[in-house]
Amino acid sequence: MKKFKFCSLLLAAAIVVSTLFTTACDDNSATATSDMQSAEASVEVSAVHGAANGILSEERQTVRFGFYPQDANGNSRPIEWIVLTTEGENSLLVTKNALIVQPFIGGTEESIWQYCALRTWLNDEFYNHYFTSKEIAFINITRVVTERNPDYHTYGGDPTQDRFFLLSLEEVNAYFANDEARKCAPTKLAFARGVETSKNETVDGAATCRWWLRTPGGSNYSAACVNFDGSVSSAGELAYKKDPGHDLGVRPAVWIKNLDFYLSTL
């Protein structure tokens, strides 16, 4: 009987020791796994931030996609885009800065997106010269509908099939939270080529500029725009070329498919 009790005590002690050992191992394993996951996450973030193209900001997702001349000497740099929204596997992007200075129309034609010179430039020269074949594979062809101006009822034209386009009045109000979010600074090259900048308004320490929207303005020869302070003008500006130093900037927009997959391939 005593022998049986002694064996039982030994067995109980062994179970306790075994349990303590297993718990300690599990704790160490969990800590190691957590450390490994942290290390992996750190490597992923570091790798993405260090890429020529890819995510720049996790707070308000900004990505690099394409290259375009941006400094005062015309040297090309990765284009930074703000992700405005994601619907399914498609993401709407707009450039962070006003990349170029272009009149909305090339001559005396009416300011209808369907026929304007800026639309032609975006979907020809811009598309064909500043993106790699890999990047082009992720660019959607979008059916772009330009509504009548909601205040002046000027005609917006027929729907178009575009890779790159400008935002409309409706889109710029829907995808930006407020005037501050709509503020935009030009690149140094855009400034050097004549975009007008504010004497009072700034964003990220740089003077802001006005930028075109595709919605027609208050007349058949004007286009809506975003002002220096981020407010939206449905009356807009005359759409043809202005005197040097008084032109508006251009922020191209594009729908990208499988953005997460694109970023994972960098």
C-alpha positions as CSV (number, residue, x, y, z in Angstrom):
1,M,0.0,0.0,0.0
2,K,2.8,2.4,1.0
3,K,4.6,1.5,-2.2
4,F,1.4,2.3,-4.2
5,K,1.1,5.7,-2.5
6,F,4.8,6.5,-3.2
7,C,4.4,5.7,-6.9
8,S,1.3,7.8,-7.1
9,L,3.2,10.7,-5.6
10,L,6.0,10.3,-8.1
11,L,3.5,10.2,-11.0
12,A,1.8,13.3,-9.8
13,A,5.1,15.1,-9.4
14,A,6.1,14.1,-12.9
15,I,2.9,15.4,-14.4
16,V,3.4,18.8,-12.6
17,V,7.0,19.1,-13.9
18,S,5.9,18.1,-17.4
19,T,3.1,20.7,-17.4
20,L,5.4,23.4,-16.2
21,F,8.0,22.5,-18.8
22,T,5.4,22.4,-21.6
23,T,4.0,25.8,-20.5
24,A,7.4,27.3,-20.5
25,C,8.2,25.9,-23.9
26,D,4.9,27.2,-25.3
27,D,5.6,30.7,-23.8
28,N,9.0,30.7,-25.4
29,S,7.6,29.5,-28.7
30,A,4.9,32.2,-28.7
31,T,7.5,34.8,-27.9
32,A,9.8,33.6,-30.7
33,T,6.9,33.4,-33.1
34,S,5.8,37.0,-32.2
35,D,9.4,38.2,-32.6
36,M,9.6,36.4,-36.0
37,Q,6.4,38.0,-37.2
38,S,7.5,41.4,-36.0
39,A,10.8,40.9,-37.9
40,E,9.0,39.8,-41.0
41,A,6.6,42.8,-40.9
42,S,9.5,45.1,-40.4
43,V,11.3,43.6,-43.4
44,E,8.2,43.9,-45.6
45,V,7.6,47.5,-44.7
46,S,11.2,48.4,-45.1
47,A,11.5,46.6,-48.4
48,V,8.4,48.4,-49.8
49,H,9.4,51.8,-48.6
50,G,12.8,51.3,-50.1
51,A,11.5,50.3,-53.5
52,A,11.7,52.6,-56.5
53,N,8.0,52.3,-56.8
54,G,5.5,51.2,-54.1
55,I,3.8,52.3,-50.9
56,L,5.1,55.5,-49.3
57,S,2.5,56.1,-46.6
58,E,0.4,53.6,-44.6
59,E,-1.7,56.4,-43.1
60,R,-3.1,57.8,-46.3
61,Q,-2.0,55.2,-48.8
62,T,0.3,56.8,-51.4
63,V,2.0,54.7,-54.1
64,R,4.7,55.2,-56.7
65,F,3.7,54.3,-60.2
66,G,5.4,55.5,-63.4
67,F,8.2,58.1,-63.9
68,Y,7.9,61.7,-65.0
69,P,10.2,64.8,-65.2
70,Q,9.6,66.7,-62.0
71,D,12.6,68.8,-60.8
72,A,13.5,72.2,-62.3
73,N,16.1,70.5,-64.5
74,G,13.5,68.1,-66.0
75,N,14.9,65.0,-64.4
76,S,12.5,62.1,-64.1
77,R,11.4,60.8,-60.7
78,P,8.8,58.2,-59.6
79,I,5.3,59.6,-59.7
80,E,3.5,59.7,-56.3
81,W,-0.2,58.9,-56.4
82,I,-2.9,59.1,-53.6
83,V,-5.2,56.1,-53.4
84,L,-8.7,57.8,-53.3
85,T,-10.8,54.6,-53.1
86,T,-10.8,50.9,-53.8
87,E,-13.8,49.1,-55.2
88,G,-13.3,45.3,-55.5
89,E,-9.9,44.8,-57.1
90,N,-9.8,48.2,-58.7
91,S,-8.3,51.4,-57.1
92,L,-8.7,55.0,-58.1
93,L,-5.5,57.0,-58.0
94,V,-4.7,60.7,-58.4
95,T,-1.3,62.3,-58.5
96,K,-0.2,63.9,-55.2
97,N,1.2,66.9,-57.0
98,A,0.2,68.9,-60.1
99,L,2.6,67.2,-62.6
100,I,2.3,69.5,-65.6
101,V,1.0,72.8,-66.9
102,Q,-1.4,72.3,-69.8
103,P,-4.3,74.3,-71.1
104,F,-7.6,72.3,-71.1
105,I,-8.2,73.0,-74.8
106,G,-5.6,73.6,-77.5
107,G,-7.3,76.4,-79.5
108,T,-10.7,77.9,-79.6
109,E,-12.8,74.7,-79.4
110,E,-15.4,74.3,-76.7
111,S,-14.2,72.9,-73.4
112,I,-15.7,69.4,-73.7
113,W,-13.7,66.6,-72.2
114,Q,-14.5,64.3,-75.1
115,Y,-12.6,66.6,-77.5
116,C,-10.1,68.4,-75.4
117,A,-6.4,68.6,-76.0
118,L,-5.6,67.6,-72.5
119,R,-7.5,64.3,-72.8
120,T,-5.5,63.5,-76.0
121,W,-2.2,64.3,-74.3
122,L,-2.9,62.2,-71.2
123,N,-3.9,59.1,-73.2
124,D,-1.2,59.4,-75.8
125,E,2.1,61.0,-74.8
126,F,1.7,60.6,-71.0
127,Y,0.5,56.9,-71.3
128,N,3.0,55.8,-73.9
129,H,6.1,57.4,-72.6
130,Y,6.2,57.4,-68.8
131,F,5.1,53.9,-67.8
132,T,6.8,50.5,-68.1
133,S,5.2,47.6,-69.9
134,K,4.7,46.0,-66.5
135,E,2.9,49.1,-65.1
136,I,0.8,49.4,-68.3
137,A,-0.6,45.9,-67.6
138,F,-2.2,47.2,-64.4
139,I,-3.9,50.2,-66.0
140,N,-7.6,49.9,-66.6
141,I,-9.5,51.3,-69.6
142,T,-12.3,53.3,-67.9
143,R,-15.6,54.4,-69.2
144,V,-15.6,58.1,-68.2
145,V,-18.9,59.9,-67.9
146,T,-18.8,63.7,-67.7
147,E,-22.0,65.1,-66.4
148,R,-23.4,68.5,-67.2
149,N,-22.2,71.2,-64.8
150,P,-24.6,71.1,-61.9
151,D,-24.8,74.9,-61.5
152,Y,-24.5,76.2,-65.1
153,H,-25.8,73.1,-67.0
154,T,-23.0,73.3,-69.6
155,Y,-22.8,70.2,-71.7
156,G,-20.2,67.5,-70.6
157,G,-20.0,65.5,-73.8
158,D,-20.5,61.8,-74.6
159,P,-18.9,59.1,-72.4
160,T,-15.3,58.3,-73.3
161,Q,-13.0,55.3,-73.0
162,D,-9.8,56.5,-71.2
163,R,-6.8,55.2,-69.4
164,F,-6.0,58.5,-67.8
165,F,-8.5,61.3,-67.1
166,L,-9.2,64.3,-64.8
167,L,-11.5,64.1,-61.8
168,S,-15.0,65.6,-62.1
169,L,-16.8,68.0,-59.8
170,E,-18.7,65.0,-58.4
171,E,-15.6,62.9,-57.8
172,V,-13.5,65.6,-56.3
173,N,-16.3,66.3,-53.7
174,A,-16.9,62.6,-53.0
175,Y,-13.3,61.4,-52.7
176,F,-11.7,64.3,-50.7
177,A,-12.9,64.9,-47.1
178,N,-12.5,68.7,-47.2
179,D,-10.8,71.7,-48.8
180,E,-7.6,71.1,-47.0
181,A,-7.4,67.6,-48.5
182,R,-7.9,69.0,-52.0
183,K,-5.0,71.4,-51.7
184,C,-2.2,70.6,-54.1
185,A,1.3,71.9,-54.8
186,P,3.0,71.7,-58.2
187,T,6.2,69.9,-58.9
188,K,9.2,72.2,-59.3
189,L,9.1,71.6,-63.1
190,A,5.4,72.6,-63.3
191,F,6.2,75.8,-61.4
192,A,9.2,76.5,-63.7
193,R,6.9,76.1,-66.7
194,G,4.4,78.7,-65.5
195,V,1.8,77.2,-63.1
196,E,0.4,80.0,-60.9
197,T,1.0,79.5,-57.2
198,S,-0.7,81.1,-54.1
199,K,0.9,83.8,-52.1
200,N,-0.9,82.6,-49.0
201,E,-2.0,79.0,-49.2
202,T,0.4,76.1,-48.6
203,V,0.4,72.4,-48.3
204,D,3.3,70.4,-46.8
205,G,5.2,73.7,-46.7
206,A,4.9,74.4,-50.4
207,A,2.7,77.1,-52.1
208,T,-0.4,75.6,-53.7
209,C,-1.8,75.8,-57.2
210,R,-5.1,75.6,-58.9
211,W,-5.9,72.4,-60.8
212,W,-8.2,71.4,-63.6
213,L,-11.3,69.2,-63.4
214,R,-12.9,67.6,-66.5
215,T,-16.4,69.1,-65.8
216,P,-17.3,72.0,-68.0
217,G,-17.3,75.4,-66.3
218,G,-19.7,78.3,-66.4
219,S,-19.4,78.8,-70.1
220,N,-18.7,76.6,-73.1
221,Y,-15.1,77.8,-73.1
222,S,-14.2,77.2,-69.4
223,A,-13.6,74.2,-67.2
224,A,-14.2,73.6,-63.5
225,C,-11.2,73.6,-61.2
226,V,-10.0,73.4,-57.6
227,N,-8.8,76.7,-56.1
228,F,-5.6,77.5,-54.2
229,D,-7.4,76.9,-50.9
230,G,-8.9,73.6,-51.9
231,S,-12.4,74.9,-52.5
232,V,-14.1,73.8,-55.7
233,S,-15.1,76.3,-58.4
234,S,-17.9,75.1,-60.7
235,A,-17.6,78.3,-62.7
236,G,-14.0,77.4,-63.3
237,E,-11.5,79.2,-65.5
238,L,-11.2,79.9,-69.2
239,A,-9.8,76.7,-70.7
240,Y,-7.3,78.0,-73.2
241,K,-3.6,78.9,-72.5
242,K,-3.1,81.9,-70.2
243,D,-0.2,84.3,-69.8
244,P,3.0,82.7,-68.3
245,G,2.7,82.4,-64.5
246,H,-1.1,82.1,-64.6
247,D,-1.8,78.6,-65.8
248,L,-3.5,75.8,-63.9
249,G,-1.9,72.5,-63.0
250,V,-2.9,69.0,-64.0
251,R,-3.4,66.0,-61.6
252,P,-4.0,62.9,-63.7
253,A,-6.3,60.2,-62.4
254,V,-6.4,56.5,-63.2
255,W,-8.1,53.3,-62.2
256,I,-5.5,50.5,-61.4
257,K,-6.4,46.9,-61.2
258,N,-5.0,44.5,-58.5
259,L,-3.0,47.3,-56.8
260,D,-2.0,45.0,-53.9
261,F,-0.7,42.4,-56.3
262,Y,1.2,45.1,-58.2
263,L,2.9,46.2,-55.0
264,S,3.7,42.6,-54.1
265,T,5.7,42.3,-57.3
266,L,8.1,45.1,-56.6
